[in-house]
Amino acid sequence: MGEWLPGVSRRSRTRVQSRVARLGDRVTAAPRPEFHARLRERLMRDSAPPDDDLPEPPPTASRWPPRGGPFPSLLSVLLAASAVVSGVWAYQSMPGDAFYPLKRAAESTLFHLSADDAERADRSLGYAETRAREVERLLGSGERKNMIGETLQAMEETTRSAVRSLTRVRHRDTARAGQLKRFVRKQHAQVSGMIPRMDVEDRRRASGYLDYIEGLAPPE
């Protein structure tokens, strides 16, 4: 243990050595497990950052998108109302109006969506009657008489389309024959009543149309 301090007796030196020997017997070679646990806990606590330095968790995405207020609902209502108004104007439009092409396009779409030839014939006969009403209104307007000839031609083409559809129907029952006869009778009365108010060219076209439908089912 090195040199002892001067003045220390041999007896005192022996007593100190004895105490050191007894103390060494109590000290183990390794620290106890409790010491390891306490040391680890203290080190973890001292090394942890303060709460203010902890990063904030990323924001979680909301399950539902934020509502845009009443504007989208109002816009939907306005669009629906515009569609309804446009449909009404198109239905009531006349040749030469801005919405008239939309009316004819809707008729063509419904015609091509028909389930069979019988339904196509029904639609075509209805469209021919619509063209006749348009001719009558054009004669009364006095401003679009130049559209009469074109409307008469469309009426004849639509009637011929109806007849072609009817010829493809396998079973031309009594109801179909009666429908065509009623159509011819109504068209003949309406168109013949308008001929005196037409000019020479339109009168010639209307007379040719009457000759055509009379050959289908002569009016009674």
C-alpha positions in Angstrom: 0.0 0.0 0.0 3.0 2.3 -0.4 4.7 4.2 2.3 2.9 5.1 5.5 3.0 8.5 7.0 5.6 9.1 9.6 4.4 8.8 13.2 1.8 6.0 12.4 2.5 3.1 14.8 2.6 -0.5 13.6 -0.5 -1.3 15.7 -2.6 1.4 14.1 -1.4 0.3 10.7 -2.4 -3.3 11.4 -5.9 -2.2 12.6 -6.5 -0.1 9.4 -5.5 -3.0 7.2 -7.9 -5.3 9.0 -10.8 -2.9 8.5 -9.9 -2.5 4.8 -9.9 -6.3 4.4 -13.3 -6.7 6.0 -14.7 -3.9 3.8 -13.3 -5.6 0.7 -15.2 -8.7 1.5 -18.5 -6.8 1.4 -17.9 -5.2 -2.0 -18.8 -7.4 -4.9 -17.1 -7.4 -8.3 -20.1 -5.9 -10.2 -22.9 -3.5 -9.3 -26.2 -4.9 -8.2 -29.2 -5.1 -10.8 -31.1 -2.5 -8.8 -28.2 0.0 -9.4 -28.3 -0.7 -13.1 -32.1 -0.1 -13.3 -31.9 3.2 -11.3 -29.0 4.4 -13.4 -30.7 3.6 -16.7 -33.9 5.4 -15.6 -32.0 8.5 -14.5 -30.0 8.6 -17.7 -33.2 8.3 -19.8 -34.9 11.0 -17.8 -32.0 13.4 -18.1 -31.5 12.8 -21.8 -35.2 13.2 -22.8 -35.9 16.7 -24.4 -38.3 19.0 -22.7 -41.9 19.0 -23.8 -41.5 22.4 -25.6 -38.9 20.9 -27.9 -41.0 17.9 -29.0 -42.1 18.1 -32.6 -45.8 18.6 -33.2 -47.6 15.6 -34.7 -48.6 16.1 -38.4 -52.2 17.1 -38.9 -54.5 14.2 -39.7 -56.5 14.4 -42.9 -60.2 15.1 -42.3 -62.6 12.4 -43.3 -65.0 14.8 -44.9 -63.9 17.6 -47.2 -64.6 21.1 -46.0 -68.0 22.4 -47.0 -67.9 25.3 -49.4 -70.9 27.0 -47.9 -74.2 27.7 -49.7 -72.6 28.7 -53.1 -72.4 25.1 -54.6 -76.0 24.4 -53.7 -77.2 27.8 -55.1 -75.2 27.1 -58.3 -76.8 23.6 -58.7 -80.3 25.2 -58.3 -79.5 27.8 -60.9 -78.2 25.3 -63.3 -81.3 23.1 -62.9 -83.6 26.1 -63.3 -81.7 27.1 -66.5 -82.0 23.7 -67.9 -85.8 23.7 -67.3 -86.2 27.2 -68.8 -84.1 26.2 -71.8 -86.2 23.1 -72.3 -89.5 25.1 -72.2 -88.2 27.7 -74.6 -86.9 25.0 -77.0 -90.3 23.2 -76.9 -92.1 26.4 -77.7 -89.6 27.7 -80.3 -90.3 28.2 -83.9 -88.2 27.9 -87.1 -85.7 30.7 -87.0 -85.6 31.0 -83.2 -82.3 30.5 -81.3 -83.6 27.4 -79.5 -85.2 25.7 -82.5 -82.1 23.6 -83.4 -82.2 22.3 -79.8 -85.8 21.3 -80.3 -85.0 19.4 -83.5 -82.0 17.8 -81.8 -84.1 16.5 -78.9 -86.6 15.1 -81.4 -83.9 13.3 -83.3 -82.4 11.9 -80.0 -85.8 10.5 -78.9 -86.4 9.0 -82.3 -83.1 7.1 -82.3 -83.7 6.0 -78.7 -87.0 4.4 -79.7 -87.3 0.7 -78.8 -88.7 -0.5 -82.1 -90.2 0.5 -85.5 -93.7 0.9 -84.1 -92.4 3.5 -81.5 -90.4 5.2 -84.2 -93.4 5.5 -86.4 -95.4 7.0 -83.5 -92.8 9.6 -82.9 -92.4 10.5 -86.5 -96.2 11.0 -87.0 -96.2 13.3 -83.9 -93.3 15.3 -85.3 -95.1 15.7 -88.6 -98.1 17.1 -86.8 -95.7 19.5 -85.0 -94.3 20.7 -88.3 -97.8 21.4 -89.6 -98.6 23.5 -86.5 -95.4 25.4 -87.1 -96.3 26.1 -90.7 -99.6 27.5 -89.5 -97.9 29.8 -87.0 -95.4 31.0 -89.6 -98.3 32.0 -91.9 -99.8 34.0 -89.1 -96.5 35.7 -88.1 -95.9 37.5 -91.4 -92.2 37.8 -90.6 -90.8 34.4 -91.3 -92.7 33.3 -94.3 -89.4 32.3 -95.9 -89.2 29.5 -93.4 -92.5 27.9 -94.6 -91.0 25.9 -97.5 -88.3 24.5 -95.3 -90.8 23.5 -92.6 -93.1 21.8 -95.2 -90.1 19.8 -96.5 -89.3 18.7 -92.9 -92.9 17.7 -92.4 -92.9 15.5 -95.6 -89.6 13.9 -94.7 -90.9 13.1 -91.2 -94.1 11.5 -92.6 -92.1 9.4 -95.0 -89.9 8.2 -92.1 -93.0 7.2 -90.2 -94.3 5.2 -93.2 -91.0 3.4 -93.6 -91.1 2.4 -90.0 -94.6 1.2 -90.3 -93.7 -1.0 -93.3 -91.1 -2.7 -91.2 -93.6 -3.6 -88.5 -94.4 -7.3 -89.0 -97.9 -7.2 -87.6 -99.8 -4.2 -88.9 -102.9 -4.6 -86.8 -106.1 -2.7 -86.9 -104.9 -0.2 -84.4 -101.9 0.8 -86.6 -104.1 1.1 -89.7 -106.6 3.3 -87.8 -103.7 5.5 -86.4 -102.4 6.2 -89.9 -105.9 6.9 -91.2 -106.5 9.4 -88.4 -103.2 11.1 -89.1 -103.9 11.4 -92.8 -107.3 12.9 -92.1 -106.0 15.5 -89.6 -103.0 16.5 -91.8 -105.2 16.8 -94.9 -107.6 19.1 -93.2 -104.9 21.3 -91.6 -102.6 21.6 -94.6 -105.4 22.1 -97.2 -106.8 24.9 -95.1 -103.4 26.7 -95.2 -102.8 26.4 -98.9 -104.8 29.6 -99.9 -102.4 31.7 -97.7 -99.2 30.3 -99.2 -97.2 31.7 -102.1 -96.9 29.8 -105.4 -93.9 27.7 -104.4 -95.1 26.8 -101.0 -98.5 26.0 -102.4 -97.0 23.6 -104.9 -95.0 21.8 -102.1 -98.0 21.5 -99.9 -100.2 20.1 -102.7 -97.6 17.5 -103.4 -97.6 16.5 -99.7 -101.3 16.1 -99.8 -101.1 13.9 -102.8 -98.6 11.7 -101.0 -100.6 11.2 -97.9 -103.8 10.6 -99.8 -102.1 7.6 -101.3 -101.4 6.1 -97.9 -104.9 6.2 -96.4 -107.5 8.2 -98.3 -109.5 10.4 -95.9 -113.1 9.5 -95.3 
